[in-house]
Amino acid sequence: MEAEDIQEELTCPICLDYFQDPVSIECGHNFCRGCLHRNWAPGGGPFPCPECRHPSAPAALRPNWALARLTEKTQRRRLGPVPPGLCGRHWEPLRLFCEDDQRPVCLVCRESQEHQTHAMAPIDEAFESYREKLLKSQRNLVAKMKKVMHLQDVEVKNATQWKNPKEVLTRSEIQDVNYSLEAVKVKTVCQIPLMKEMLKRFQVAVNLAEDTAHPKLVFSQEGRYVKNTASASSWPVFSSAWNYFAGWRNPQKTAFVERFQHLPCVLGKNVFTSGKHYWEVESRDSLEVAVGVCREDVMGITDRSKMSPDVGIWAIYWSAAGYWPLIGFPGTPTQQEPALHRVGVYLDRGTGNVSFYSAVDGVHLHTFSCSSVSRLRPFFWLSPLASLVIPPVTDRK
């Protein structure tokens, strides 16, 4: 007997699958016990045979053990690898594609209860249909990728040209004097995402060099958090936010020492000699702090009023009251809305500039020129009880 004929004899006429617990009824036909139970009429009375319609009583069901053993042996023989193009359940050619299950099926599968309500299509037609859909999706994806790459190139080009957003805004105002205040504000906001993304490309991990710190500074978070533990009363040199820098005198040379002994300062471990670098600093308590870059020989400074580019410190000072660059005394704070609490430092050794931005909205704060110095390190100063944290580096895009 051919294999196909054997399979047909071992197939239940109701589910069109191999027999599961086969039983014989009064007319001699065989079915799965479960298939008969599902087709019985309510009440438990005689039921017609699904094939010949001869009535049979439920009590007349007899297990067909011989058929069950033959079915089991046949299934075991087919546990090996299924030949390509054949159904793994019925060993019939896969001629259809089930849209609901998204898989090829054979003609016997189509007639089974599992697939009776499913949408079917000839497998060659389904192949062509899905091939066209895939090619269309691929074309759309390639077009989107080209557009993204073009916008990325434009963004990088504009970012290198627009190093100072305030200058760009000034030029725009000169070219069109009819812009209203509202229009100027909108243009400024539109530049912010571009500037923030440009800066993030050069973000580096900065850690505090504890061996350069004043003894009153304490550290945690693997050198990313620092706090000045001295109170204002125990440290008389710290008076108030803006009086702190009063008493300006002409700077004098300071001897090189290995750590700060007189001012509550600390350097970063990084030494920048080339390239572009960006890092962010966050004030957790809105007290007075200063961040920037400096030469390596500033740790011997003894007078707070000397902190300026003249002695090799390029930094800005900020608190809840505002910010101002350390270039002269007394300084007038510039108000920032919302209040400045996170500052980004962007050092470009190629141009010799260090720029400061609001890390929240990308607003440019100030730019120094420090091109004459070959080696620069991150610089931090904290007022009494103030604390700083250097956020971890985020994913660069």
C-alpha positions as CSV (number, residue, x, y, z in Angstrom):
1,M,0.0,0.0,0.0
2,E,1.3,3.5,-0.9
3,A,2.2,5.8,1.9
4,E,-0.5,8.3,0.9
5,D,-3.1,5.5,1.0
6,I,-1.9,4.5,4.5
7,Q,-2.1,8.0,5.7
8,E,-5.7,8.3,4.3
9,E,-6.7,5.2,6.3
10,L,-5.2,6.7,9.5
11,T,-6.9,10.1,9.1
12,C,-10.1,11.0,11.0
13,P,-12.8,12.0,8.5
14,I,-13.9,14.8,10.9
15,C,-10.6,16.6,11.8
16,L,-8.6,15.4,8.8
17,D,-5.7,14.7,11.0
18,Y,-4.2,11.5,12.5
19,F,-6.5,9.6,14.8
20,Q,-6.4,10.5,18.4
21,D,-7.9,7.8,20.6
22,P,-9.8,6.2,17.7
23,V,-13.2,4.5,18.3
24,S,-15.5,2.5,16.1
25,I,-19.3,3.0,16.0
26,E,-22.1,0.6,15.0
27,C,-21.7,1.1,11.3
28,G,-18.0,0.2,11.4
29,H,-16.6,3.7,10.7
30,N,-13.8,5.1,12.8
31,F,-13.4,8.5,14.3
32,C,-11.5,10.3,17.0
33,R,-13.3,10.0,20.3
34,G,-13.0,13.8,20.9
35,C,-14.4,14.6,17.4
36,L,-17.5,12.5,18.0
37,H,-18.1,14.1,21.4
38,R,-18.0,17.5,19.9
39,N,-20.5,16.5,17.2
40,W,-23.0,14.8,19.4
41,A,-26.4,16.4,19.8
42,P,-27.4,17.5,23.3
43,G,-29.3,14.9,25.3
44,G,-27.0,11.9,24.7
45,G,-29.4,10.1,22.3
46,P,-28.5,8.2,19.1
47,F,-26.5,10.2,16.6
48,P,-26.0,9.8,12.8
49,C,-22.6,8.6,11.5
50,P,-20.7,11.6,10.0
51,E,-20.0,9.5,6.9
52,C,-23.0,7.2,6.2
53,R,-25.6,8.8,8.4
54,H,-26.5,5.4,10.0
55,P,-27.7,6.0,13.6
56,S,-25.5,4.9,16.4
57,A,-25.8,5.0,20.2
58,P,-23.1,6.6,22.3
59,A,-22.9,3.4,24.4
60,A,-21.9,1.5,21.2
61,L,-18.5,3.2,20.9
62,R,-15.7,0.7,21.0
63,P,-11.9,1.6,21.2
64,N,-10.0,0.6,18.1
65,W,-6.7,-0.4,19.6
66,A,-5.3,-1.9,16.4
67,L,-5.9,1.4,14.6
68,A,-4.4,3.4,17.5
69,R,-1.2,1.3,17.4
70,L,-0.9,1.6,13.6
71,T,-1.4,5.3,13.8
72,E,1.3,5.6,16.5
73,K,3.8,3.5,14.5
74,T,3.2,5.6,11.4
75,Q,3.7,8.9,13.2
76,R,6.9,7.6,14.8
77,R,8.4,6.8,11.4
78,R,7.7,10.3,10.3
79,L,9.5,12.0,13.2
80,G,12.6,12.4,11.1
81,P,13.4,15.4,8.9
82,V,10.5,16.5,6.8
83,P,11.4,16.7,3.1
84,P,11.4,20.3,1.7
85,G,8.1,21.5,0.5
86,L,6.0,19.0,2.5
87,C,3.7,19.6,5.4
88,G,5.2,18.4,8.7
89,R,1.8,17.1,9.9
90,H,0.4,15.5,6.8
91,W,3.4,15.1,4.5
92,E,1.5,16.7,1.7
93,P,2.8,19.4,-0.6
94,L,2.6,22.9,0.8
95,R,0.4,24.6,-1.9
96,L,-1.4,27.3,0.2
97,F,-0.5,30.2,2.4
98,C,-2.6,30.8,5.5
99,E,-3.0,34.6,5.9
100,D,-4.1,34.3,9.5
101,D,-1.3,32.1,10.8
102,Q,1.3,33.5,8.3
103,R,2.6,30.1,7.3
104,P,2.3,27.7,4.3
105,V,-0.1,24.8,4.7
106,C,-1.2,21.8,2.6
107,L,-4.6,21.0,1.2
108,V,-5.5,18.7,4.1
109,C,-4.7,21.5,6.6
110,R,-7.1,23.8,4.7
111,E,-10.0,21.3,5.3
112,S,-9.2,20.8,9.0
113,Q,-11.1,22.5,11.7
114,E,-8.0,24.6,12.7
115,H,-8.0,26.4,9.3
116,Q,-11.6,26.2,8.2
117,T,-12.3,29.9,8.9
118,H,-8.8,31.2,7.8
119,A,-8.1,33.1,4.6
120,M,-6.0,31.2,2.1
121,A,-4.1,32.1,-1.0
122,P,-2.0,30.0,-3.5
123,I,1.5,30.0,-2.2
124,D,3.0,31.4,-5.4
125,E,0.6,34.3,-5.4
126,A,1.3,34.9,-1.7
127,F,5.0,34.9,-2.4
128,E,4.7,37.6,-5.1
129,S,2.4,39.7,-2.9
130,Y,4.7,39.6,0.1
131,R,7.8,40.2,-2.1
132,E,6.3,43.4,-3.4
133,K,5.4,44.5,0.1
134,L,9.0,43.8,1.3
135,L,10.6,45.7,-1.7
136,K,8.3,48.7,-1.1
137,S,9.2,48.8,2.6
138,Q,12.9,48.5,1.7
139,R,12.6,51.4,-0.7
140,N,10.9,53.6,1.9
141,L,13.5,52.7,4.5
142,V,16.4,53.6,2.1
143,A,14.7,56.9,1.3
144,K,14.3,57.7,5.0
145,M,17.9,56.8,5.7
146,K,19.2,59.1,2.9
147,K,17.0,61.9,4.3
148,V,18.3,61.3,7.9
149,M,22.0,61.3,6.6
150,H,21.4,64.5,4.7
151,L,19.9,66.2,7.7
152,Q,22.8,65.0,9.8
153,D,25.3,66.4,7.4
154,V,23.5,69.7,7.3
155,E,23.3,69.7,11.1
156,V,27.1,69.2,11.5
157,K,27.8,71.8,8.9
158,N,25.6,74.4,10.5
159,A,26.8,73.5,14.0
160,T,30.4,74.2,13.0
161,Q,29.4,77.5,11.4
162,W,27.1,78.7,14.2
163,K,29.5,78.5,17.1
164,N,27.8,81.4,18.8
165,P,24.0,81.4,18.6
166,K,23.9,85.0,19.8
167,E,25.9,86.1,16.7
168,V,23.5,84.2,14.4
169,L,20.5,85.8,16.1
170,T,22.1,89.3,15.8
171,R,22.8,88.8,12.1
172,S,19.2,87.7,11.6
173,E,17.9,90.8,13.4
174,I,20.1,93.1,11.3
175,Q,18.9,91.5,8.1
176,D,15.2,91.8,9.0
177,V,14.4,94.7,11.3
178,N,10.7,93.9,11.2
179,Y,11.0,90.8,13.4
180,S,8.9,91.2,16.6
181,L,10.1,90.2,20.0
182,E,8.0,87.1,19.8
183,A,9.6,86.1,16.5
184,V,13.1,86.5,17.9
185,K,12.2,84.3,20.8
186,V,10.9,81.6,18.4
187,K,14.1,81.7,16.4
188,T,16.2,81.3,19.5
189,V,14.2,78.3,20.6
190,C,14.5,76.7,17.2
191,Q,18.3,76.8,17.4
192,I,18.4,75.0,20.8
193,P,18.0,71.4,19.7
194,L,20.8,71.8,17.1
195,M,23.2,73.2,19.6
196,K,22.5,70.6,22.3
197,E,22.9,67.7,19.8
198,M,26.2,69.2,18.5
199,L,27.6,69.5,22.0
200,K,26.6,65.9,22.9
201,R,28.8,64.6,20.1
202,F,31.9,65.7,22.0
203,Q,30.9,64.7,25.5
204,V,33.7,63.1,27.6
205,A,33.8,61.6,31.0
206,V,35.3,64.0,33.6
207,N,36.3,62.9,37.1
208,L,37.6,65.0,39.9
209,A,41.3,64.7,40.9
210,E,41.0,64.4,44.7
211,D,44.7,64.8,45.1
212,T,44.5,68.4,43.9
213,A,41.5,69.3,46.2
214,H,41.4,71.6,49.2
215,P,41.2,69.6,52.5
216,K,37.6,70.8,53.2
217,L,36.3,69.2,50.0
218,V,34.8,65.7,50.3
219,F,34.0,63.3,47.4
220,S,31.7,60.4,46.4
221,Q,30.1,58.7,43.4
222,E,33.6,57.6,42.1
223,G,34.9,61.1,41.9
224,R,31.9,62.7,40.3
225,Y,30.4,64.4,43.4
226,V,32.1,67.0,45.6
227,K,30.9,69.1,48.5
228,N,32.5,71.9,50.5
229,T,32.0,70.9,54.1
230,A,33.2,74.3,55.5
231,S,30.5,76.7,56.7
232,A,30.5,80.4,56.0
233,S,31.2,81.2,59.7
234,S,34.2,78.8,59.9
235,W,35.6,80.1,56.7
236,P,35.7,83.9,56.9
237,V,37.0,84.4,53.4
238,F,33.6,83.4,52.1
239,S,31.3,86.3,52.7
240,S,28.4,86.6,50.2
241,A,27.6,85.7,46.7
242,W,28.9,88.9,45.0
243,N,31.2,90.3,47.7
244,Y,33.2,87.1,47.4
245,F,35.1,88.6,44.4
246,A,35.5,92.1,45.9
247,G,39.0,93.5,46.6
248,W,40.5,92.9,43.1
249,R,44.2,93.4,42.9
250,N,46.8,93.0,40.2
251,P,47.6,89.4,39.8
252,Q,51.0,88.0,40.8
253,K,52.8,84.9,39.9
254,T,52.1,81.9,42.1
255,A,54.4,79.1,42.9
256,F,53.5,75.6,41.6
257,V,52.1,73.3,44.3
258,E,50.4,69.9,44.1
259,R,47.0,70.9,45.6
260,F,44.9,73.8,46.6
261,Q,45.6,75.0,50.2
262,H,43.9,78.3,50.4
263,L,40.8,78.2,48.1
264,P,38.1,75.6,48.0
265,C,38.9,74.4,44.5
266,V,39.7,71.1,42.7
267,L,40.8,70.1,39.3
268,G,39.6,67.4,36.9
269,K,41.8,64.4,36.1
270,N,41.6,65.1,32.4
271,V,44.4,67.0,30.6
272,F,43.3,68.5,27.3
273,T,45.9,69.2,24.7
274,S,43.9,68.8,21.5
275,G,40.5,68.0,20.1
276,K,37.0,69.0,21.1
277,H,35.6,68.1,24.5
278,Y,32.3,68.7,26.3
279,W,31.1,68.0,29.8
280,E,28.3,69.1,32.1
281,V,28.3,70.2,35.8
282,E,25.2,70.4,38.0
283,S,24.7,72.4,41.2
284,R,22.5,70.5,43.6
285,D,21.7,73.3,46.1
286,S,21.8,76.6,44.0
287,L,24.7,77.9,46.1
288,E,27.6,79.8,44.5
289,V,29.9,77.7,42.3
290,A,32.4,78.3,39.5
291,V,33.4,75.9,36.7
292,G,35.6,76.1,33.7
293,V,39.2,75.2,32.7
294,C,42.6,76.3,33.9
295,R,46.3,75.9,33.7
296,E,48.0,73.2,35.8
297,D,50.0,75.8,37.8
298,V,47.1,77.7,39.5
299,M,46.9,75.6,42.6
300,G,49.2,77.9,44.6
301,I,46.7,80.8,44.3
302,T,46.0,82.4,47.6
303,D,43.7,85.3,46.8
304,R,40.1,84.8,45.7
305,S,40.1,88.0,43.7
306,K,42.8,86.7,41.4
307,M,40.6,84.0,39.8
308,S,40.6,85.2,36.2
309,P,42.1,84.5,32.8
310,D,45.1,86.6,33.9
311,V,46.3,83.8,36.2
312,G,45.1,81.0,33.9
313,I,41.5,80.4,35.0
314,W,38.7,80.6,32.4
315,A,35.5,80.0,34.2
316,I,32.0,81.3,34.9
317,Y,30.4,81.8,38.3
318,W,26.8,81.0,38.9
319,S,24.1,80.6,41.6
320,A,20.3,81.0,41.9
321,A,20.9,84.8,41.4
322,G,22.4,84.5,38.0
323,Y,25.8,84.0,36.3
324,W,28.8,86.1,35.2
325,P,32.2,85.3,33.7
326,L,35.3,85.6,35.9
327,I,36.9,88.5,33.9
328,G,36.7,91.5,36.2
329,F,35.4,92.9,39.5
330,P,32.9,93.7,40.6
331,G,30.7,91.6,38.3
332,T,27.1,92.1,37.5
333,P,25.1,88.8,37.4
334,T,23.0,88.0,34.3
335,Q,19.6,86.6,35.2
336,Q,18.7,83.3,33.6
337,E,15.1,82.0,33.3
338,P,14.6,79.4,34.4
339,A,17.3,79.6,37.1
340,L,20.6,78.1,36.0
341,H,21.4,74.8,37.7
342,R,23.3,72.8,35.0
343,V,26.1,74.2,32.9
344,G,27.8,72.6,29.8
345,V,31.5,73.4,29.2
346,Y,32.7,73.1,25.5
347,L,36.4,73.2,25.0
348,D,37.7,73.4,21.4
349,R,41.5,73.2,21.3
350,G,41.5,73.7,17.6
351,T,40.0,77.2,17.8
352,G,41.4,77.9,21.3
353,N,38.0,78.7,22.8
354,V,36.1,77.5,25.8
355,S,32.3,78.2,25.7
356,F,29.6,77.8,28.3
357,Y,26.0,76.8,27.7
358,S,22.9,76.1,29.7
359,A,22.8,72.3,29.5
360,V,19.0,72.3,29.9
361,D,18.1,74.4,26.8
362,G,21.4,75.0,25.0
363,V,21.5,78.8,25.5
364,H,25.0,80.2,25.0
365,L,26.3,82.0,28.1
366,H,29.9,83.1,27.4
367,T,33.0,82.2,25.4
368,F,36.7,82.7,26.4
369,S,39.8,82.5,24.3
370,C,42.6,80.4,25.8
371,S,44.6,79.5,22.7
372,S,48.0,80.3,24.3
373,V,47.9,77.5,26.8
374,S,49.1,74.0,25.7
375,R,47.6,72.0,28.6
376,L,44.2,72.7,30.2
377,R,42.3,70.9,33.0
378,P,38.7,71.2,34.2
379,F,38.4,73.6,37.1
380,F,35.8,73.8,40.0
381,W,35.3,76.2,42.9
382,L,32.6,75.8,45.6
383,S,31.3,78.3,48.1
384,P,30.7,77.1,51.7
385,L,28.3,74.1,51.9
386,A,27.9,74.1,48.1
387,S,28.0,70.8,46.2
388,L,28.6,69.8,42.5
389,V,28.0,66.7,40.6
390,I,29.3,65.7,37.1
391,P,26.5,63.7,35.4
392,P,27.6,60.5,33.6
393,V,28.1,60.6,29.9
394,T,25.0,60.0,27.9
395,D,24.8,58.3,24.5
396,R,26.5,60.3,21.9
397,K,24.6,60.6,18.5
